[in-house]
Amino acid sequence: MTLLQPPELELVDCPICNSRDYRKVVETVDYLFQIPGVYVVCRCHSCCHLYLNPRPTAATLHRCYPSEYGPHQTPAPHENECDNDHKTPWYFRYLPLKRIPGLQPFYYWLMDDRGQPMPRLSESSGHRVLELGCSTGAYLGKLAAAGWQVVGIEPSVVASQKARDSGFEVHTGVLDDIGFPPHSFDAICAWMVLEHIIDPVKTLRVFNKLLRPGGQLLISVPNAGCWESKVFRKYWYVWEPPRHLHYFDPKRMKKLLLDNGYTDVQIIHQRNVLNLFGSLGIVLKRFRLTENLGQRIMRYPDSPRFIVQLILAPVAQTLAFLRQGGRLTIIANTSSNQTFIRDLPK
């Protein structure tokens, strides 16, 4: 594992409402990559937002991401892998199972974790989409196969080059580095990105300016309002300091979007138990119950195995039904006239 120099930290006001009043919720460490330091998660007294404080400075934030960082290891897409998000399993192709009425649609429903839905595509709307944090371009490949004109932004030099090698227009850097004109896109996607960004309010406002009137925003974030954080406490996989700077729950996520010019906000609980695996791995490793097994389980969310997903799909479905899913998918629209954003204070 690459040993990184720890980032420089700074105390900050609440990134959502700028209040200086907060209380400490939990102290934890970086269990995934062992970046030195004890990190504090605080809750704002005014708006109840959860955030890391102190947090890494913007200039040293890159030190938090080692070369082994899981999302940057996603295999680059190939053309023959992008034509169907749900490939037919071999046992439906060759075994008598395929003759059972309704079994195959039920399988697809069971395995749909609702983690990366496709934006709507209609004849009346445009077809240009931006993905922020596109990694090596796996989701861009699915978008392109569905008929979208794709553009990506990825801060990792290695991952963004892999995406470009697959033929996609991908910019290396962060959103502030790229000068897109207003109303450049019909849809914007950002999967598990907002919790990593220093200023989520500014980012959502920029998204709104980049979207055409009536455009669609699709994002996902960990769910800090579910049972996992209460059970695992400081060993919760999703704290992940110092890379995660914010922790959202459904109520405050919806309010944040409505306050920044979005409409028709849908909150969807994902059907997966990836955070549960990561948290169990941390506990096993921390208490040396089964350290090697704990390490493997802790890394499971980076490359989940199909058979395990299939076995645990009913559990994931149940948690999502109870609105206790560990991850949220949010879909929102921009206002059709977009007068709101121009009136926002800078």
N, C-alpha and C positions, 0 to 999 in steps of 0.2 A: 504494500500500500504506500502511496506517495505521502510523505510527511509534509504538511503545509505549515507555513508560518501563520500564526493566528492573526485574525483581522484586528484592526484597531476599533475600539468601541466608543460610542458616544451616547449620552443620555438625551432623550428626545421627548417632546410633548406628544400627546396623542395624535397619531397620523390621520385620524378621521375628523376630530373636532377641535384639535389644538389645545385641549385642556392639559393643565400641568398636574392635576390631581389624579393619583392612581394608587392602587394597592397591589402588593405582590401576590401572585397566585401560586406559582410553583418555581422552584429552582431545579435545573436539570443540566445535563452535559450532553455532548455530542457522542451518542452511543454508536452511530453508524461509521464515522470516519475519525473519531477521537481527536478532533481539533481541540487544543487545550482551552480550558476555561470553564467557569460555572456561569450558566446563562439564566436570566430571570425573565419569566413571563408575567406581565402585569395586566391588570384590568382598569380601564379608564373609569373614574367615578362618574363622569358626566354622561358618556354615551355607551359605556359598558364594553367597548371594543377591547379585545385581547391582543396584545402585541409584545414583541421582544424589546426589553429596555433594561440596560443599554443594548444597542444593536450595532452591527458592523457599519463603519462609515462607507459611503458610496465608493470612495477611492480604493478601499481594501476588501470590498465584498467578494471580489473574484477569488480571494484566498480561501473562501469557504467551499469551493467546488474542486475536489481532486479529479485527476484524470479518470479515476474509476467510478465517478458519479453515475449511478444507474441509468437515469433517463438519457444520458449521452451515449449509452452503449446499445441502444435500439438498432437492430439491423436495418441497413438502408433498404428501401423497397425496390422490387424488381417488377417490371411490367406485368409479368404473369401472376404476380401476387396481389395486384391491386384491383382485379376485376370483380372480386366478390368478397365482401366483408365476412360472410358466413360460408365458408367452404363446406361442402357436404362431407361428413366424416366417412371413413372407409367402410364402417360397419353398416351405414345406410346404403352404400353402393353395392356391397357384395353379399350381405347377409339377408335372411328373410325379414329382418326388421323393417325394411323399406316397404313391405306389403301391409304393415299395420296402419290402418287409416288414422291420420292425424298425428302420428308419432313424430314425424320429422318437423312439422310446424311447432309442436310442443317443445321439442329439443331446442329449436332456435329461440323460442320465447324464454326458455329456462336459462339459456346461456347468454342472453342479451343483458349485459350489466348496466346499460344506459350511461356508460362512461364517456363515450365520444360520439354522440349522435351527429347526423349530417344536417347541415343547414338546409332550409327549404330552397328549392330550385324550381322556378316557374317561368313560363314563357314571357310574362309581363315584366319580370325583374331582370336585373343584370346577373352576370355569372362570375364576378371577380371577388375572390375571397383572400383574406390575410390570416395566417396563423402565426401568433406570437409564441415563441418558444417551440419551434417546429422540430428541434433535434435533428435527426438524420432524414426526416421527411416521410416517415411511414404514413402519417395521416394525410399529408399532402398528396400522396399517391392515391389514397382512397377518394379524396376530393376530385383529383384530376380524372379518375376513372368514372366519376359520376357526372362529369361535364363542366366542372368549375375551372376557371382560369386562376391558378394558384400563385400566391406570393408568400414567402416565409421570412421570419426574422429569428435568428438564433445566436445567442452570445458566444457559444462554444465554437472556436475556430475549427476544430476537428469535425464536430458533428455537422456544422453548416457546410463544410466542404463535401462531406459524404452526400448531403442532400443535393448540392449542386451537381455532383458527379452523376446523380440519378436524373438530371435534366430539369431540375426545378429552379425557379428564380428565388434565391434565398440570400438575404442580406446578413452579414455577420455584424453583430452589435446588439444594441438595445433600441427600444422604440424611439427614444429621444434622438438617436443618431441618424434616423432615416427621415428625410424630408418629404413625406407623401403629401400631396395637396389635399384639401378638404374634399369630402364626398368621393374618395377614391375606391371604396369597396362596398359591396352589397352585403357582405357578411364578414365577421371577424371571430376567430376562435382562439382560445387560450386555455389549454388543458393543464391544470395544476401549475399555474404560473403566478396568479395574483398574490399568493402568500409569500412569494419570493421578492416582490417588488417593493422598493422603499416607499414610494408614494402611490398607493392604489387609487386614491381619489383623482389625482392628476391623470393617471393611466386611463381610468374609465372616461374621463372627460375627453381625452385625446381620441379614444376609440369612438366616442360619439361624434366628434368632428370628422373623423375619417369615414364614417358610415354615411351612405346616402340616405335621404329621408325614407323612413320605413325599413331601414336595414336591420339586420339581425345580429345580435351578440350571443355567442355560446361560450361559456366558461365552465371550469370545474375547480372546486376547492375542497380541502378536507373539512369535515364537519366537526367543529369544536363543541357543538351542542349535543352530541350523542353520548351514549353510555360509556364509550371506550375511555374517554378522558377521565371520567369519574372513577372508573375501576382501576385503570393502570396508573393514574396520577403521573408522577414524574417519569415513569417508564413508558408513557404513551409514545408510540412510534412517530406520531405526527408532530410532536413538538419540534423535533429535528432542528435544534439550533446548531449553528448560527445561520442556517440557510433559510429556514422559515421565519419570517419577520411578523406575520399576521396570522390570526386564527379566527375564522368566521363561523357563525352559526346561521341557520336559515332566516331567522327574523331580522338580524342585523344586515345580512347580505341583501335581502330584499329592500330594506330601507335605504341602504347605500346606493343601490341602482336607481330607485325611484327619486332619491334626492339629487341625482346627477343626470336627470333627463331621460331615463328609460321608462318604457311602458310595458304592460302585459308580461310582467316578470313571472316566470315559472320556476319553481324550485323542485328538483327531482332528486330523490334519494337513490344513489347508485346501488346496484345489486352485487356487491362484492364484499369480501372479508379480508382484503389485503392488509388493512391497518391492524387487524387482529393478529395476523401472522407476524407482522413486524414487531408488535408489542410483546407477544409471547416469546419471540426470539430474544428480545432485549432482556426480559425477566430471566430466562434460562441462562443466558450468558452472564448477566450481572451477578446472579447468585451461584454461579458455577455448578448448576445442577447437571447440565449437559452442555458444556461450553461449545464444542464443535457443532453439535446439533443446533444449539441456539444461534450460532453464527449463520448456519445455512437457512434456518427459518427466518432470521432477520432479513436476509437478502431475497427471500421469496417474492416480495412485491415487485422487484425489478424484473423478474422473469417467471411469472406464475405458470404452473404446469396445467395442461388441459384437463387431465384426469382428476386432479384435486379440485379444480374449479367445478367440474361436473358433479362430483360427490357433494360439495358444499353449496351448490347452487340453491337447494331448498332453504338452507339457513340464510343465505344472502337475500333471497326473495322475501323471507319472513321479516328480516330486519328492515328492509326497505319498505315493506307494507306497514310496519309499525312506526315508520318515519324515524328510524334509528340507524340508518345507513351511515357508515364512516366517511363517505365522500358524497359531495353534492354536485349535480350538474345544474347549471342555471342558464335559461334561455330568456332573452329579453329583446324587445324591439326599440328602435329609436323613434322619436316623435316624427310624424309625417311632415311637420313644418320646420322642426329643429330650431325654433326661436329661443329655446331655453338656454342652450349652451352659450350662445353669444352674450347672454346677459349675466353669466356666472362671473363672480369676482375672480381675478387672477390669483 
